Amino acid sequence: MKSYQGARWMESLLIPVSALVGGAALFGIFCAVLGSNPFAVFYSIYRAAFADWYSWQNTLVRAAPLMLCGLCTALPARAGLIVIGNEGAMVMGAIGAIAAGLAVPEASHLTSLLLMAVAGMLAGGLWICIAAALHQYRGVNAVISSLLMNYIAIALLNHLIEGPMRDPASLNNPSTRPLTDAQHLGVFPGSTVHDGLLFGIVACLAAWFLLSRTTFGFGAKVVGGNLRAAQLCGLGIGRVLLTLSFLGGACAGLAGMVEVAAVQGRANASVNAGYGYVGILVAFLARQNPAGVLVVSLLLGGLMASGGMLQRAQNLPDAAVLVLQGMLFLVILWSETLYGRWSERRLRAS
């Protein structure tokens, strides 16, 4: 049994690392075909993401929403429900947060941020709950419904910023009225890293504690591992799925609040920045472990921060990092088929 457990632990470590190396190797081949030196490309990524404090600031700013968006997929996945509506939940969170902020322009700093955070989390959580409820009570595939809901949320954002909520002063870039100074998130002293990073870290740690150290987390693991056993045990499957879906969507909604309160200062098309889509990759690479989401977000935040460097130093398009993300995602999905093979062999051998 110890040999089997050791094999499972080795699988959980070696397979994701091998997937990263394999995806990077494919990207290196892609760069070589385009005429760039793969080693120089990877060095440029390192310089842009982790070489100095300035690079780390750019990485951390992007890692904060990735942590929250990664939890949007990771939390319901622990109960066996895969949702990829992260981008839609983040956009809905931004809409809810900006609506709350503009409704109370005279409120204090703390009150404004609290109302915006609550509104963003409610909007994102309820948005993902729709997909979960359709799956649980109507048999609608959650992957497809949550994916399509992304486009509904983006269309709703575009309608609002170009119509009812548009600031007349925003001419070439339709947007809402700006938030007041009291409604902006602060930054860490001596840096450009905003307080949204704290939200991401606290959310990941709280999610890890919920899933790993509580009876609810154990119940979610049972639901995700063996649905029939969960039914025989009398677990409320619908309650577990909807709760985790709401919490995951709330995290992505909080990421939308962070984007408008710390980066944009208003809601516009830039809110749809792709963090939700990358959050799916974060969750899968982290194996739906909230503690892993925290670490993987730093890595992929660095990749997102390196697009400009690749364009300037290596003459690669800015979208080259999207190619790398896509290759990583494909390799990671393929690597899912490898889990259990080694440990099963060790179990039979013992």
GUTORVEX-655086 format. One record per residue (C-alpha): residue number from 1; residue in one letter; x, y, z. Coordinates in steps of 0.001 Angstrom, whole numbers, always signed. Example, Ala and Ser with C-alpha at 12.3 -4.5 7.8 and 13.67 -1.06 7.14 Angstrom:
<site resi="1" resn="A" xx="+12300" yy="-4500" zz="+7800"/>
<site resi="2" resn="S" xx="+13670" yy="-1060" zz="+7140"/>
END
This chain:
<site resi="1" resn="M" xx="+0" yy="+0" zz="+0"/>
<site resi="2" resn="K" xx="+2869" yy="+2371" zz="+778"/>
<site resi="3" resn="S" xx="+4329" yy="+1613" zz="-2637"/>
<site resi="4" resn="Y" xx="+956" yy="+2442" zz="-4228"/>
<site resi="5" resn="Q" xx="+657" yy="+5733" zz="-2325"/>
<site resi="6" resn="G" xx="+4209" yy="+6644" zz="-3268"/>
<site resi="7" resn="A" xx="+3427" yy="+5968" zz="-6907"/>
<site resi="8" resn="R" xx="+329" yy="+8179" zz="-6731"/>
<site resi="9" resn="W" xx="+2411" yy="+10979" zz="-5220"/>
<site resi="10" resn="M" xx="+5069" yy="+10626" zz="-7900"/>
<site resi="11" resn="E" xx="+2400" yy="+10720" zz="-10599"/>
<site resi="12" resn="S" xx="+905" yy="+13924" zz="-9214"/>
<site resi="13" resn="L" xx="+4349" yy="+15538" zz="-9390"/>
<site resi="14" resn="L" xx="+5972" yy="+14097" zz="-12498"/>
<site resi="15" resn="I" xx="+3041" yy="+14199" zz="-14921"/>
<site resi="16" resn="P" xx="+2336" yy="+17966" zz="-14623"/>
<site resi="17" resn="V" xx="+6053" yy="+18752" zz="-14796"/>
<site resi="18" resn="S" xx="+6449" yy="+16520" zz="-17846"/>
<site resi="19" resn="A" xx="+3427" yy="+18193" zz="-19449"/>
<site resi="20" resn="L" xx="+5042" yy="+21600" zz="-18911"/>
<site resi="21" resn="V" xx="+8308" yy="+20418" zz="-20426"/>
<site resi="22" resn="G" xx="+6502" yy="+18807" zz="-23360"/>
<site resi="23" resn="G" xx="+4450" yy="+21925" zz="-24074"/>
<site resi="24" resn="A" xx="+7576" yy="+24074" zz="-23861"/>
<site resi="25" resn="A" xx="+9376" yy="+21736" zz="-26264"/>
<site resi="26" resn="L" xx="+6556" yy="+22053" zz="-28789"/>
<site resi="27" resn="F" xx="+6682" yy="+25823" zz="-28462"/>
<site resi="28" resn="G" xx="+10438" yy="+25713" zz="-29006"/>
<site resi="29" resn="I" xx="+9876" yy="+23858" zz="-32275"/>
<site resi="30" resn="F" xx="+7266" yy="+26452" zz="-33240"/>
<site resi="31" resn="C" xx="+9765" yy="+29263" zz="-32582"/>
<site resi="32" resn="A" xx="+12487" yy="+27477" zz="-34560"/>
<site resi="33" resn="V" xx="+10149" yy="+27159" zz="-37542"/>
<site resi="34" resn="L" xx="+9569" yy="+30916" zz="-37369"/>
<site resi="35" resn="G" xx="+13333" yy="+31483" zz="-37423"/>
<site resi="36" resn="S" xx="+13877" yy="+32337" zz="-33748"/>
<site resi="37" resn="N" xx="+16302" yy="+30687" zz="-31357"/>
<site resi="38" resn="P" xx="+14151" yy="+28732" zz="-28859"/>
<site resi="39" resn="F" xx="+16661" yy="+29184" zz="-26044"/>
<site resi="40" resn="A" xx="+16772" yy="+32929" zz="-26638"/>
<site resi="41" resn="V" xx="+12962" yy="+32996" zz="-26599"/>
<site resi="42" resn="F" xx="+12770" yy="+31224" zz="-23260"/>
<site resi="43" resn="Y" xx="+15447" yy="+33508" zz="-21842"/>
<site resi="44" resn="S" xx="+13395" yy="+36514" zz="-22957"/>
<site resi="45" resn="I" xx="+10358" yy="+35059" zz="-21195"/>
<site resi="46" resn="Y" xx="+12432" yy="+34672" zz="-18035"/>
<site resi="47" resn="R" xx="+13729" yy="+38237" zz="-18282"/>
<site resi="48" resn="A" xx="+10236" yy="+39648" zz="-18759"/>
<site resi="49" resn="A" xx="+8656" yy="+37593" zz="-15979"/>
<site resi="50" resn="F" xx="+11133" yy="+36863" zz="-13196"/>
<site resi="51" resn="A" xx="+14530" yy="+38500" zz="-13787"/>
<site resi="52" resn="D" xx="+14137" yy="+41529" zz="-11492"/>
<site resi="53" resn="W" xx="+11664" yy="+43330" zz="-9237"/>
<site resi="54" resn="Y" xx="+10135" yy="+45254" zz="-12132"/>
<site resi="55" resn="S" xx="+9455" yy="+41985" zz="-13942"/>
<site resi="56" resn="W" xx="+8031" yy="+40413" zz="-10803"/>
<site resi="57" resn="Q" xx="+5627" yy="+43330" zz="-10411"/>
<site resi="58" resn="N" xx="+4243" yy="+42748" zz="-13904"/>
<site resi="59" resn="T" xx="+3923" yy="+39050" zz="-13142"/>
<site resi="60" resn="L" xx="+2170" yy="+39547" zz="-9807"/>
<site resi="61" resn="V" xx="-316" yy="+42030" zz="-11270"/>
<site resi="62" resn="R" xx="-1388" yy="+39382" zz="-13793"/>
<site resi="63" resn="A" xx="-1205" yy="+36506" zz="-11333"/>
<site resi="64" resn="A" xx="-3821" yy="+38045" zz="-9011"/>
<site resi="65" resn="P" xx="-6837" yy="+37640" zz="-11349"/>
<site resi="66" resn="L" xx="-5478" yy="+34282" zz="-12560"/>
<site resi="67" resn="M" xx="-5633" yy="+32916" zz="-9009"/>
<site resi="68" resn="L" xx="-9268" yy="+33934" zz="-8688"/>
<site resi="69" resn="C" xx="-10257" yy="+32766" zz="-12179"/>
<site resi="70" resn="G" xx="-8438" yy="+29465" zz="-11690"/>
<site resi="71" resn="L" xx="-10595" yy="+28751" zz="-8645"/>
<site resi="72" resn="C" xx="-13707" yy="+29200" zz="-10793"/>
<site resi="73" resn="T" xx="-12885" yy="+25919" zz="-12545"/>
<site resi="74" resn="A" xx="-10976" yy="+24217" zz="-9729"/>
<site resi="75" resn="L" xx="-13693" yy="+24371" zz="-7062"/>
<site resi="76" resn="P" xx="-16623" yy="+22755" zz="-8938"/>
<site resi="77" resn="A" xx="-14188" yy="+20322" zz="-10584"/>
<site resi="78" resn="R" xx="-13472" yy="+18805" zz="-7178"/>
<site resi="79" resn="A" xx="-17105" yy="+17665" zz="-7175"/>
<site resi="80" resn="G" xx="-16849" yy="+16348" zz="-10725"/>
<site resi="81" resn="L" xx="-18376" yy="+19351" zz="-12513"/>
<site resi="82" resn="I" xx="-16265" yy="+21014" zz="-15198"/>
<site resi="83" resn="V" xx="-17236" yy="+24600" zz="-15971"/>
<site resi="84" resn="I" xx="-15299" yy="+26928" zz="-18259"/>
<site resi="85" resn="G" xx="-17384" yy="+30050" zz="-17809"/>
<site resi="86" resn="N" xx="-14569" yy="+31847" zz="-15996"/>
<site resi="87" resn="E" xx="-14392" yy="+34739" zz="-18452"/>
<site resi="88" resn="G" xx="-18138" yy="+35292" zz="-18325"/>
<site resi="89" resn="A" xx="-18184" yy="+35235" zz="-14525"/>
<site resi="90" resn="M" xx="-15317" yy="+37719" zz="-14424"/>
<site resi="91" resn="V" xx="-17117" yy="+40055" zz="-16841"/>
<site resi="92" resn="M" xx="-20337" yy="+39783" zz="-14844"/>
<site resi="93" resn="G" xx="-18378" yy="+40526" zz="-11685"/>
<site resi="94" resn="A" xx="-16977" yy="+43649" zz="-13316"/>
<site resi="95" resn="I" xx="-20483" yy="+44739" zz="-14323"/>
<site resi="96" resn="G" xx="-21825" yy="+44162" zz="-10819"/>
<site resi="97" resn="A" xx="-18878" yy="+45935" zz="-9196"/>
<site resi="98" resn="I" xx="-19033" yy="+49000" zz="-11441"/>
<site resi="99" resn="A" xx="-22800" yy="+49249" zz="-10995"/>
<site resi="100" resn="A" xx="-22409" yy="+49159" zz="-7216"/>
<site resi="101" resn="G" xx="-19560" yy="+51669" zz="-7271"/>
<site resi="102" resn="L" xx="-21372" yy="+54163" zz="-9460"/>
<site resi="103" resn="A" xx="-24496" yy="+53835" zz="-7300"/>
<site resi="104" resn="V" xx="-22664" yy="+55044" zz="-4155"/>
<site resi="105" resn="P" xx="-20164" yy="+57670" zz="-5345"/>
<site resi="106" resn="E" xx="-20123" yy="+59436" zz="-1954"/>
<site resi="107" resn="A" xx="-19497" yy="+56347" zz="+164"/>
<site resi="108" resn="S" xx="-16280" yy="+55891" zz="+2115"/>
<site resi="109" resn="H" xx="-13328" yy="+53961" zz="+757"/>
<site resi="110" resn="L" xx="-13973" yy="+50821" zz="+2797"/>
<site resi="111" resn="T" xx="-17741" yy="+50864" zz="+2241"/>
<site resi="112" resn="S" xx="-17360" yy="+51357" zz="-1505"/>
<site resi="113" resn="L" xx="-14878" yy="+48521" zz="-1917"/>
<site resi="114" resn="L" xx="-16970" yy="+46212" zz="+269"/>
<site resi="115" resn="L" xx="-20138" yy="+46895" zz="-1734"/>
<site resi="116" resn="M" xx="-18290" yy="+46481" zz="-5019"/>
<site resi="117" resn="A" xx="-16703" yy="+43216" zz="-3900"/>
<site resi="118" resn="V" xx="-20022" yy="+41799" zz="-2693"/>
<site resi="119" resn="A" xx="-21818" yy="+42853" zz="-5890"/>
<site resi="120" resn="G" xx="-19074" yy="+41387" zz="-8083"/>
<site resi="121" resn="M" xx="-19006" yy="+38108" zz="-6177"/>
<site resi="122" resn="L" xx="-22789" yy="+37757" zz="-6263"/>
<site resi="123" resn="A" xx="-22903" yy="+38449" zz="-9994"/>
<site resi="124" resn="G" xx="-20104" yy="+35979" zz="-10796"/>
<site resi="125" resn="G" xx="-21368" yy="+33322" zz="-8406"/>
<site resi="126" resn="L" xx="-24933" yy="+33390" zz="-9678"/>
<site resi="127" resn="W" xx="-23689" yy="+33340" zz="-13282"/>
<site resi="128" resn="I" xx="-21837" yy="+30050" zz="-12766"/>
<site resi="129" resn="C" xx="-24713" yy="+28699" zz="-10661"/>
<site resi="130" resn="I" xx="-26933" yy="+28972" zz="-13741"/>
<site resi="131" resn="A" xx="-24703" yy="+26550" zz="-15647"/>
<site resi="132" resn="A" xx="-24475" yy="+24223" zz="-12624"/>
<site resi="133" resn="A" xx="-28259" yy="+24229" zz="-12127"/>
<site resi="134" resn="L" xx="-28867" yy="+23510" zz="-15805"/>
<site resi="135" resn="H" xx="-26505" yy="+20547" zz="-15521"/>
<site resi="136" resn="Q" xx="-27936" yy="+19196" zz="-12275"/>
<site resi="137" resn="Y" xx="-31638" yy="+19644" zz="-12882"/>
<site resi="138" resn="R" xx="-31994" yy="+19679" zz="-16676"/>
<site resi="139" resn="G" xx="-29090" yy="+17516" zz="-17838"/>
<site resi="140" resn="V" xx="-27468" yy="+20308" zz="-19877"/>
<site resi="141" resn="N" xx="-23745" yy="+19811" zz="-20444"/>
<site resi="142" resn="A" xx="-22022" yy="+22285" zz="-18117"/>
<site resi="143" resn="V" xx="-18949" yy="+22657" zz="-20338"/>
<site resi="144" resn="I" xx="-21020" yy="+23768" zz="-23315"/>
<site resi="145" resn="S" xx="-23483" yy="+25946" zz="-21399"/>
<site resi="146" resn="S" xx="-20777" yy="+27747" zz="-19405"/>
<site resi="147" resn="L" xx="-18731" yy="+28308" zz="-22569"/>
<site resi="148" resn="L" xx="-21702" yy="+29850" zz="-24371"/>
<site resi="149" resn="M" xx="-22498" yy="+31985" zz="-21338"/>
<site resi="150" resn="N" xx="-19093" yy="+33623" zz="-21726"/>
<site resi="151" resn="Y" xx="-20261" yy="+35178" zz="-24969"/>
<site resi="152" resn="I" xx="-23569" yy="+36229" zz="-23442"/>
<site resi="153" resn="A" xx="-21740" yy="+38046" zz="-20640"/>
<site resi="154" resn="I" xx="-19372" yy="+39762" zz="-23084"/>
<site resi="155" resn="A" xx="-22312" yy="+40822" zz="-25265"/>
<site resi="156" resn="L" xx="-24088" yy="+42200" zz="-22199"/>
<site resi="157" resn="L" xx="-20978" yy="+44170" zz="-21237"/>
<site resi="158" resn="N" xx="-20694" yy="+45646" zz="-24724"/>
<site resi="159" resn="H" xx="-24375" yy="+46590" zz="-24684"/>
<site resi="160" resn="L" xx="-24099" yy="+48353" zz="-21347"/>
<site resi="161" resn="I" xx="-20917" yy="+50305" zz="-22050"/>
<site resi="162" resn="E" xx="-22188" yy="+51371" zz="-25455"/>
<site resi="163" resn="G" xx="-25705" yy="+52106" zz="-24233"/>
<site resi="164" resn="P" xx="-27286" yy="+52580" zz="-20792"/>
<site resi="165" resn="M" xx="-24052" yy="+52896" zz="-18786"/>
<site resi="166" resn="R" xx="-21909" yy="+54734" zz="-21334"/>
<site resi="167" resn="D" xx="-20005" yy="+57812" zz="-20261"/>
<site resi="168" resn="P" xx="-20739" yy="+60552" zz="-22861"/>
<site resi="169" resn="A" xx="-17116" yy="+61659" zz="-22550"/>
<site resi="170" resn="S" xx="-15802" yy="+58275" zz="-23754"/>
<site resi="171" resn="L" xx="-15643" yy="+58755" zz="-27505"/>
<site resi="172" resn="N" xx="-13264" yy="+56301" zz="-29173"/>
<site resi="173" resn="N" xx="-13285" yy="+53825" zz="-26288"/>
<site resi="174" resn="P" xx="-16838" yy="+53303" zz="-24991"/>
<site resi="175" resn="S" xx="-16842" yy="+52865" zz="-21230"/>
<site resi="176" resn="T" xx="-18753" yy="+53653" zz="-18090"/>
<site resi="177" resn="R" xx="-18164" yy="+56704" zz="-15935"/>
<site resi="178" resn="P" xx="-14934" yy="+56394" zz="-13939"/>
<site resi="179" resn="L" xx="-14827" yy="+55357" zz="-10319"/>
<site resi="180" resn="T" xx="-13899" yy="+57928" zz="-7721"/>
<site resi="181" resn="D" xx="-10457" yy="+57883" zz="-6111"/>
<site resi="182" resn="A" xx="-12000" yy="+56454" zz="-2940"/>
<site resi="183" resn="Q" xx="-13238" yy="+53448" zz="-4910"/>
<site resi="184" resn="H" xx="-9828" yy="+52363" zz="-6205"/>
<site resi="185" resn="L" xx="-7831" yy="+49536" zz="-4692"/>
<site resi="186" resn="G" xx="-4508" yy="+50536" zz="-3215"/>
<site resi="187" resn="V" xx="-1054" yy="+49261" zz="-4076"/>
<site resi="188" resn="F" xx="+1750" yy="+47822" zz="-2010"/>
<site resi="189" resn="P" xx="+4208" yy="+50539" zz="-933"/>
<site resi="190" resn="G" xx="+6998" yy="+51084" zz="-3440"/>
<site resi="191" resn="S" xx="+5435" yy="+48936" zz="-6141"/>
<site resi="192" resn="T" xx="+2733" yy="+48765" zz="-8792"/>
<site resi="193" resn="V" xx="+1258" yy="+45562" zz="-7334"/>
<site resi="194" resn="H" xx="-2303" yy="+46220" zz="-6221"/>
<site resi="195" resn="D" xx="-4134" yy="+44794" zz="-3241"/>
<site resi="196" resn="G" xx="-6001" yy="+42379" zz="-5483"/>
<site resi="197" resn="L" xx="-3039" yy="+40052" zz="-5041"/>
<site resi="198" resn="L" xx="-4060" yy="+39641" zz="-1392"/>
<site resi="199" resn="F" xx="-7574" yy="+38695" zz="-2519"/>
<site resi="200" resn="G" xx="-6148" yy="+35971" zz="-4733"/>
<site resi="201" resn="I" xx="-3815" yy="+34552" zz="-2087"/>
<site resi="202" resn="V" xx="-6478" yy="+34567" zz="+644"/>
<site resi="203" resn="A" xx="-9051" yy="+32996" zz="-1705"/>
<site resi="204" resn="C" xx="-6669" yy="+30165" zz="-2673"/>
<site resi="205" resn="L" xx="-5752" yy="+29428" zz="+938"/>
<site resi="206" resn="A" xx="-9392" yy="+29562" zz="+2073"/>
<site resi="207" resn="A" xx="-10432" yy="+27239" zz="-778"/>
<site resi="208" resn="W" xx="-7624" yy="+24820" zz="+113"/>
<site resi="209" resn="F" xx="-8765" yy="+24780" zz="+3742"/>
<site resi="210" resn="L" xx="-12408" yy="+24273" zz="+2738"/>
<site resi="211" resn="L" xx="-11651" yy="+21319" zz="+475"/>
<site resi="212" resn="S" xx="-8905" yy="+19690" zz="+2535"/>
<site resi="213" resn="R" xx="-9809" yy="+20320" zz="+6161"/>
<site resi="214" resn="T" xx="-13610" yy="+20354" zz="+6422"/>
<site resi="215" resn="T" xx="-16405" yy="+17806" zz="+6247"/>
<site resi="216" resn="F" xx="-17920" yy="+19744" zz="+3346"/>
<site resi="217" resn="G" xx="-14676" yy="+19332" zz="+1411"/>
<site resi="218" resn="F" xx="-14681" yy="+15603" zz="+2140"/>
<site resi="219" resn="G" xx="-18256" yy="+15396" zz="+901"/>
<site resi="220" resn="A" xx="-17290" yy="+17231" zz="-2281"/>
<site resi="221" resn="K" xx="-14470" yy="+14739" zz="-2825"/>
<site resi="222" resn="V" xx="-16899" yy="+11854" zz="-2446"/>
<site resi="223" resn="V" xx="-19326" yy="+13442" zz="-4911"/>
<site resi="224" resn="G" xx="-16534" yy="+13969" zz="-7420"/>
<site resi="225" resn="G" xx="-15016" yy="+10528" zz="-6935"/>
<site resi="226" resn="N" xx="-18075" yy="+8284" zz="-6841"/>
<site resi="227" resn="L" xx="-21490" yy="+9771" zz="-7474"/>
<site resi="228" resn="R" xx="-23310" yy="+6538" zz="-6639"/>
<site resi="229" resn="A" xx="-21534" yy="+6269" zz="-3279"/>
<site resi="230" resn="A" xx="-22440" yy="+9876" zz="-2524"/>
<site resi="231" resn="Q" xx="-26109" yy="+9107" zz="-3225"/>
<site resi="232" resn="L" xx="-26013" yy="+6037" zz="-982"/>
<site resi="233" resn="C" xx="-24455" yy="+8125" zz="+1787"/>
<site resi="234" resn="G" xx="-27293" yy="+10630" zz="+1523"/>
<site resi="235" resn="L" xx="-25121" yy="+13545" zz="+483"/>
<site resi="236" resn="G" xx="-26978" yy="+16470" zz="-1069"/>
<site resi="237" resn="I" xx="-25327" yy="+16331" zz="-4481"/>
<site resi="238" resn="G" xx="-27176" yy="+19337" zz="-5863"/>
<site resi="239" resn="R" xx="-26312" yy="+21389" zz="-2784"/>
<site resi="240" resn="V" xx="-22627" yy="+20500" zz="-3042"/>
<site resi="241" resn="L" xx="-22440" yy="+21266" zz="-6769"/>
<site resi="242" resn="L" xx="-24298" yy="+24570" zz="-6512"/>
<site resi="243" resn="T" xx="-22309" yy="+25688" zz="-3474"/>
<site resi="244" resn="L" xx="-18946" yy="+25002" zz="-5097"/>
<site resi="245" resn="S" xx="-20117" yy="+26536" zz="-8373"/>
<site resi="246" resn="F" xx="-21258" yy="+29676" zz="-6583"/>
<site resi="247" resn="L" xx="-17980" yy="+29954" zz="-4683"/>
<site resi="248" resn="G" xx="-15962" yy="+29425" zz="-7864"/>
<site resi="249" resn="G" xx="-18008" yy="+31979" zz="-9773"/>
<site resi="250" resn="A" xx="-17744" yy="+34392" zz="-6861"/>
<site resi="251" resn="C" xx="-13955" yy="+34175" zz="-7050"/>
<site resi="252" resn="A" xx="-14023" yy="+35003" zz="-10770"/>
<site resi="253" resn="G" xx="-16499" yy="+37815" zz="-10067"/>
<site resi="254" resn="L" xx="-14077" yy="+39184" zz="-7490"/>
<site resi="255" resn="A" xx="-11399" yy="+39141" zz="-10203"/>
<site resi="256" resn="G" xx="-13712" yy="+41350" zz="-12290"/>
<site resi="257" resn="M" xx="-14071" yy="+43737" zz="-9375"/>
<site resi="258" resn="V" xx="-10287" yy="+43855" zz="-9013"/>
<site resi="259" resn="E" xx="-9896" yy="+44599" zz="-12717"/>
<site resi="260" resn="V" xx="-12195" yy="+47644" zz="-12614"/>
<site resi="261" resn="A" xx="-11115" yy="+48913" zz="-9182"/>
<site resi="262" resn="A" xx="-7360" yy="+48418" zz="-9518"/>
<site resi="263" resn="V" xx="-6490" yy="+48415" zz="-13226"/>
<site resi="264" resn="Q" xx="-9093" yy="+50039" zz="-15483"/>
<site resi="265" resn="G" xx="-10833" yy="+52408" zz="-13080"/>
<site resi="266" resn="R" xx="-14033" yy="+51894" zz="-15098"/>
<site resi="267" resn="A" xx="-15718" yy="+49165" zz="-17115"/>
<site resi="268" resn="N" xx="-14863" yy="+48927" zz="-20803"/>
<site resi="269" resn="A" xx="-13980" yy="+46305" zz="-23378"/>
<site resi="270" resn="S" xx="-10555" yy="+45845" zz="-21735"/>
<site resi="271" resn="V" xx="-12259" yy="+44026" zz="-18860"/>
<site resi="272" resn="N" xx="-12532" yy="+41109" zz="-21274"/>
<site resi="273" resn="A" xx="-8784" yy="+40564" zz="-21022"/>
<site resi="274" resn="G" xx="-8675" yy="+36773" zz="-21307"/>
<site resi="275" resn="Y" xx="-7832" yy="+36044" zz="-17663"/>
<site resi="276" resn="G" xx="-10831" yy="+33746" zz="-17409"/>
<site resi="277" resn="Y" xx="-9694" yy="+31586" zz="-20308"/>
<site resi="278" resn="V" xx="-6170" yy="+31315" zz="-18913"/>
<site resi="279" resn="G" xx="-7737" yy="+30470" zz="-15549"/>
<site resi="280" resn="I" xx="-9001" yy="+27210" zz="-17086"/>
<site resi="281" resn="L" xx="-5417" yy="+26284" zz="-17924"/>
<site resi="282" resn="V" xx="-4347" yy="+27248" zz="-14395"/>
<site resi="283" resn="A" xx="-6942" yy="+24931" zz="-12851"/>
<site resi="284" resn="F" xx="-6022" yy="+21942" zz="-15023"/>
<site resi="285" resn="L" xx="-2293" yy="+22403" zz="-14574"/>
<site resi="286" resn="A" xx="-2824" yy="+22658" zz="-10808"/>
<site resi="287" resn="R" xx="-4938" yy="+19477" zz="-10855"/>
<site resi="288" resn="Q" xx="-7852" yy="+21418" zz="-9312"/>
<site resi="289" resn="N" xx="-5829" yy="+21946" zz="-6130"/>
<site resi="290" resn="P" xx="-6303" yy="+25496" zz="-4781"/>
<site resi="291" resn="A" xx="-2774" yy="+25506" zz="-3351"/>
<site resi="292" resn="G" xx="-1491" yy="+24508" zz="-6781"/>
<site resi="293" resn="V" xx="-3568" yy="+27279" zz="-8361"/>
<site resi="294" resn="L" xx="-1589" yy="+29754" zz="-6275"/>
<site resi="295" resn="V" xx="+1744" yy="+28512" zz="-7658"/>
<site resi="296" resn="V" xx="+667" yy="+27936" zz="-11266"/>
<site resi="297" resn="S" xx="-844" yy="+31432" zz="-11450"/>
<site resi="298" resn="L" xx="+2601" yy="+32904" zz="-10854"/>
<site resi="299" resn="L" xx="+4031" yy="+30883" zz="-13736"/>
<site resi="300" resn="L" xx="+1288" yy="+31764" zz="-16212"/>
<site resi="301" resn="G" xx="+1195" yy="+35353" zz="-14982"/>
<site resi="302" resn="G" xx="+4826" yy="+35538" zz="-16007"/>
<site resi="303" resn="L" xx="+3997" yy="+34133" zz="-19437"/>
<site resi="304" resn="M" xx="+1286" yy="+36771" zz="-19931"/>
<site resi="305" resn="A" xx="+3741" yy="+39487" zz="-18920"/>
<site resi="306" resn="S" xx="+6312" yy="+38381" zz="-21501"/>
<site resi="307" resn="G" xx="+4336" yy="+39026" zz="-24698"/>
<site resi="308" resn="G" xx="+5785" yy="+42491" zz="-25264"/>
<site resi="309" resn="M" xx="+9344" yy="+41297" zz="-24663"/>
<site resi="310" resn="L" xx="+8986" yy="+38530" zz="-27253"/>
<site resi="311" resn="Q" xx="+7762" yy="+41071" zz="-29744"/>
<site resi="312" resn="R" xx="+10609" yy="+43505" zz="-29130"/>
<site resi="313" resn="A" xx="+13541" yy="+41164" zz="-28573"/>
<site resi="314" resn="Q" xx="+12663" yy="+38121" zz="-30691"/>
<site resi="315" resn="N" xx="+10490" yy="+39608" zz="-33458"/>
<site resi="316" resn="L" xx="+7702" yy="+37229" zz="-32546"/>
<site resi="317" resn="P" xx="+4074" yy="+38367" zz="-32540"/>
<site resi="318" resn="D" xx="+2649" yy="+39444" zz="-29202"/>
<site resi="319" resn="A" xx="+190" yy="+36562" zz="-29493"/>
<site resi="320" resn="A" xx="+3041" yy="+34036" zz="-29335"/>
<site resi="321" resn="V" xx="+2344" yy="+33575" zz="-25631"/>
<site resi="322" resn="L" xx="-1189" yy="+32510" zz="-26577"/>
<site resi="323" resn="V" xx="+325" yy="+29819" zz="-28795"/>
<site resi="324" resn="L" xx="+2408" yy="+28635" zz="-25845"/>
<site resi="325" resn="Q" xx="-657" yy="+28598" zz="-23598"/>
<site resi="326" resn="G" xx="-2598" yy="+26600" zz="-26182"/>
<site resi="327" resn="M" xx="+179" yy="+24054" zz="-26554"/>
<site resi="328" resn="L" xx="+444" yy="+23676" zz="-22800"/>
<site resi="329" resn="F" xx="-3307" yy="+23177" zz="-22551"/>
<site resi="330" resn="L" xx="-3354" yy="+20464" zz="-25215"/>
<site resi="331" resn="V" xx="-451" yy="+18589" zz="-23643"/>
<site resi="332" resn="I" xx="-1997" yy="+18875" zz="-20181"/>
<site resi="333" resn="L" xx="-5319" yy="+17508" zz="-21436"/>
<site resi="334" resn="W" xx="-3489" yy="+14595" zz="-23027"/>
<site resi="335" resn="S" xx="-1508" yy="+13976" zz="-19836"/>
<site resi="336" resn="E" xx="-4786" yy="+13444" zz="-17948"/>
<site resi="337" resn="T" xx="-4963" yy="+10018" zz="-19598"/>
<site resi="338" resn="L" xx="-1713" yy="+8980" zz="-17889"/>
<site resi="339" resn="Y" xx="-2890" yy="+9322" zz="-14296"/>
<site resi="340" resn="G" xx="-3376" yy="+6014" zz="-12531"/>
<site resi="341" resn="R" xx="-1387" yy="+3830" zz="-14925"/>
<site resi="342" resn="W" xx="+1861" yy="+3751" zz="-12986"/>
<site resi="343" resn="S" xx="+191" yy="+3469" zz="-9588"/>
<site resi="344" resn="E" xx="-2033" yy="+614" zz="-10829"/>
<site resi="345" resn="R" xx="+1035" yy="-1287" zz="-12011"/>
<site resi="346" resn="R" xx="+2684" yy="-770" zz="-8621"/>
<site resi="347" resn="L" xx="-493" yy="-1948" zz="-6872"/>
<site resi="348" resn="R" xx="-665" yy="-5129" zz="-8975"/>
<site resi="349" resn="A" xx="+3041" yy="-5743" zz="-8405"/>
<site resi="350" resn="S" xx="+2614" yy="-5491" zz="-4651"/>
END
